Amino acid sequence: MSNVLAFNGNYGGARKGSDFLQHLERRPPELWYQGKLVENVRNFEPIRNGVETLAALYDYQWSHSDRMLETFDGKKVSRSFSIPKEKSDLFALGKALLTSAKFSQGMLGREPAYLNRSIASFAGSADFFDIGGKIFSNNIKEYFRFVRDNDLSLTHTILNPRVNRRVGPAFQHDPTVAAHVTKESDSGIFVTGARLVATLPFADEIAVFPARLMDVSDASKDYAFAFVLPTNCKGLKFICRDSIDYGLGRNNHPLSARYEEMDAVALFDSAFIPWERVFCYRDIDVCNQFYDATGATAHVTYQVVCKNIVKIEFFLGLISLMIRGSGLEAFQHIHEKMAEIWAGWQAMKAFKSASEAGARLNDFGMLVPDWSPLEAARFMFPRLYPRMVEIVQQIGASGLVTLPTSEDLDGPLRDEIDKYFQSVRLEAAEKIDLYRLAWDASVSAFAGRQVLYERFFFGDPVHMATRIFRNNKCSELMERVNNFIRDNGV
Ligand SMILES: Cc1cc2nc3c(=O)[nH]c(=O)nc-3n(C[C@H](O)[C@H](O)[C@H](O)COP(=O)(O)OP(=O)(O)OC[C@H]3O[C@@H](n4cnc5c(N)ncnc54)[C@H](O)[C@@H]3O)c2cc1C
């Protein structure tokens, strides 16, 4: 392994939470929060709980090692790095991804498994990176081994800031806004400029991947690259949004106080990227095919569908408890709402199964789940998720804002709270716990950010719909309907 892909840790495979925390302490990224440099990232109050949660996920993989880990070269490594060759590999991967998502009820969009699926797909299709005459396949294979064997977490950014949305980064009034290459040397490239959202800026590494569908022009080549860096590298800083963890603890805010992943803008200022960490460069064709040709789009979506199945299960469990607890089971519109979520759950499970059934080896010998059912899932979920949140609001109504805190429960008003906050089947304290969870899933800043995330994290849903429209001409179906018209319905 080359030096640029080495660090002092000696983890040798799947990590524990303490390994992740130590690494963060030793190599903290430069985070800016509300105008100040964060001095101690590991213990910084607005993200501390999110950091602890990510560490706990690394421990969880060991307590669920039968599903989440596999043995490779005598070491236990995360199964989320698997490069499947056979259906049995894909099924085992699916089980691992579902198990991992259950850790956070599907609320951690940037759990490491998400980007592990990208990196594994690139490595499984590494020869793709050699098209265009440049030899990058070795870089991706080495990097894959580096990330898997050290079990590192990644954030990523695929979005250029678009001051003017009508043109690409090279044709902006100020073409230096978007991250671009300023210098090239024998040992690497230098990058300056911004990249938009990087969720989980306290990850170990950042992947700066091609912004989709770049203009094919010489001017755009300075923006055409894919590279990876440690998040603490010189010349890289992150500007964070306000925290959605209000700091009132898990009893009061069961989701916000656990799963604050943080979103940030990445700013590069002459950041140096050694060639070993570059996967493609100045090749717009490669950039534009990057995800689809390597199977990464399908593999990442497969992970997301697993996560979304778990997320729907959480909502189904939550609203079922609310219905029972508040005695709403007699009302028909409640049945319809529950059925709506249940049908979405069945649809997502069916999409997952169909993608497994139709999985095929790609040109590089990696098994890739069938794309069409996954694309249908990717289209549906950004519409289903806000609807589930709306249903929680419709069922919870004022119950979502009449919620004493745990401090109230422990205080002198306890007797009154016990009397006035009970529901037909729940003691006051039980109802408050349940409805606090429902509030955090549907009303809090955390809930709002989750809705925004599910609407957009995969890209603009309108563009994704256009892609479906363009790729599915439905010619046979038109022909069938035309025949029906011609034959007068016989
Ligand atoms: C919470 C959250 C977390 C995220 N995390 C990450 C991450 O970790 N890494 C990452 O790379 N990205 C991340 N994203 C960014 C995500 O990739 C983008 O939000 C997505 O690609 C849409 O781009 P945009 O936000 O610039 O929206 P815009 O492109 O600005 O779109 C805004 C609106 O304008 C419409 N619009 C824009 N252009 C057109 C057009 N030409 N024709 C018609 N309508 C148009 C869109 O449909 C949309 O309704 C995250 C986003 C969110 C919200």
The ligand as an SDF file (V2000), in Angstrom:
LIG
                    3D

 53 58  0  0  0  0  0  0  0  0999 V2000
  -30.4140   17.2020    3.6660 C   0  0  0  0  0  0  0  0  0  0  0  0
  -29.6200   17.0390    2.4050 C   0  0  0  0  0  0  0  0  0  0  0  0
  -28.4520   16.3020    2.4420 C   0  0  0  0  0  0  0  0  0  0  0  0
  -27.6790   16.1550    1.2930 C   0  0  0  0  0  0  0  0  0  0  0  0
  -26.5120   15.4530    1.3580 N   0  0  0  0  0  0  0  0  0  0  0  0
  -25.7130   15.3850    0.2740 C   0  0  0  0  0  0  0  0  0  0  0  0
  -24.4480   14.7560    0.3370 C   0  0  0  0  0  0  0  0  0  0  0  0
  -24.0320   14.2200    1.3670 O   0  0  0  0  0  0  0  0  0  0  0  0
  -23.6700   14.7660   -0.7670 N   0  0  0  0  0  0  0  0  0  0  0  0
  -24.0730   15.3710   -1.9260 C   0  0  0  0  0  0  0  0  0  0  0  0
  -23.3210   15.3570   -2.8820 O   0  0  0  0  0  0  0  0  0  0  0  0
  -25.2690   15.9530   -2.0240 N   0  0  0  0  0  0  0  0  0  0  0  0
  -26.1000   15.9900   -0.9640 C   0  0  0  0  0  0  0  0  0  0  0  0
  -27.3130   16.6190   -1.0610 N   0  0  0  0  0  0  0  0  0  0  0  0
  -27.5530   17.4600   -2.2390 C   0  0  0  0  0  0  0  0  0  0  0  0
  -28.4230   16.8680   -3.2840 C   0  0  0  0  0  0  0  0  0  0  0  0
  -27.5880   16.1670   -4.1700 O   0  0  0  0  0  0  0  0  0  0  0  0
  -29.1120   18.0670   -3.9930 C   0  0  0  0  0  0  0  0  0  0  0  0
  -30.0100   18.6490   -3.0740 O   0  0  0  0  0  0  0  0  0  0  0  0
  -29.8390   17.6610   -5.2260 C   0  0  0  0  0  0  0  0  0  0  0  0
  -28.9530   17.2210   -6.2100 O   0  0  0  0  0  0  0  0  0  0  0  0
  -30.6410   18.8330   -5.8160 C   0  0  0  0  0  0  0  0  0  0  0  0
  -29.7950   19.9260   -6.0780 O   0  0  0  0  0  0  0  0  0  0  0  0
  -30.0550   21.3320   -5.4100 P   0  0  0  0  0  0  0  0  0  0  0  0
  -30.2820   21.1480   -3.9470 O   0  0  0  0  0  0  0  0  0  0  0  0
  -28.9920   22.2420   -5.8440 O   0  0  0  0  0  0  0  0  0  0  0  0
  -31.4420   21.7930   -5.9790 O   0  0  0  0  0  0  0  0  0  0  0  0
  -31.6820   22.7490   -7.2210 P   0  0  0  0  0  0  0  0  0  0  0  0
  -31.0530   22.1610   -8.4190 O   0  0  0  0  0  0  0  0  0  0  0  0
  -31.3300   24.1110   -6.8090 O   0  0  0  0  0  0  0  0  0  0  0  0
  -33.2460   22.6350   -7.3750 O   0  0  0  0  0  0  0  0  0  0  0  0
  -34.1570   23.4870   -6.6850 C   0  0  0  0  0  0  0  0  0  0  0  0
  -35.5010   23.4020   -7.3870 C   0  0  0  0  0  0  0  0  0  0  0  0
  -35.3720   23.9350   -8.7020 O   0  0  0  0  0  0  0  0  0  0  0  0
  -35.7910   22.9840   -9.6580 C   0  0  0  0  0  0  0  0  0  0  0  0
  -34.9000   23.0500  -10.8270 N   0  0  0  0  0  0  0  0  0  0  0  0
  -33.5550   23.2530  -10.8190 C   0  0  0  0  0  0  0  0  0  0  0  0
  -33.0890   23.2260  -12.0870 N   0  0  0  0  0  0  0  0  0  0  0  0
  -34.1420   23.0070  -12.8830 C   0  0  0  0  0  0  0  0  0  0  0  0
  -34.3130   22.8640  -14.2870 C   0  0  0  0  0  0  0  0  0  0  0  0
  -33.2850   22.9770  -15.1270 N   0  0  0  0  0  0  0  0  0  0  0  0
  -35.5520   22.6060  -14.7600 N   0  0  0  0  0  0  0  0  0  0  0  0
  -36.6000   22.4980  -13.9290 C   0  0  0  0  0  0  0  0  0  0  0  0
  -36.5040   22.6320  -12.5770 N   0  0  0  0  0  0  0  0  0  0  0  0
  -35.3130   22.8740  -12.0810 C   0  0  0  0  0  0  0  0  0  0  0  0
  -35.6530   21.6370   -8.9550 C   0  0  0  0  0  0  0  0  0  0  0  0
  -36.5370   20.6680   -9.5010 O   0  0  0  0  0  0  0  0  0  0  0  0
  -36.0250   21.9840   -7.5310 C   0  0  0  0  0  0  0  0  0  0  0  0
  -37.4050   21.9560   -7.3670 O   0  0  0  0  0  0  0  0  0  0  0  0
  -28.1080   16.7650    0.0740 C   0  0  0  0  0  0  0  0  0  0  0  0
  -29.2980   17.4880    0.0350 C   0  0  0  0  0  0  0  0  0  0  0  0
  -30.0350   17.6380    1.1760 C   0  0  0  0  0  0  0  0  0  0  0  0
  -31.3050   18.4510    1.0930 C   0  0  0  0  0  0  0  0  0  0  0  0
  1  2  1  0
  2  3  1  0
  2 52  2  0
  3  4  2  0
  4  5  1  0
  4 50  1  0
  5  6  2  0
  6  7  1  0
  6 13  1  0
  7  8  2  0
  7  9  1  0
  9 10  1  0
 10 11  2  0
 10 12  1  0
 12 13  2  0
 13 14  1  0
 14 15  1  0
 14 50  1  0
 15 16  1  0
 16 17  1  0
 16 18  1  0
 18 19  1  0
 18 20  1  0
 20 21  1  0
 20 22  1  0
 22 23  1  0
 23 24  1  0
 24 25  2  0
 24 26  1  0
 24 27  1  0
 27 28  1  0
 28 29  2  0
 28 30  1  0
 28 31  1  0
 31 32  1  0
 32 33  1  0
 33 34  1  0
 33 48  1  0
 34 35  1  0
 35 36  1  0
 35 46  1  0
 36 37  1  0
 36 45  1  0
 37 38  2  0
 38 39  1  0
 39 40  1  0
 39 45  2  0
 40 41  1  0
 40 42  2  0
 42 43  1  0
 43 44  2  0
 44 45  1  0
 46 47  1  0
 46 48  1  0
 48 49  1  0
 50 51  2  0
 51 52  1  0
 52 53  1  0
M  END
$$$$
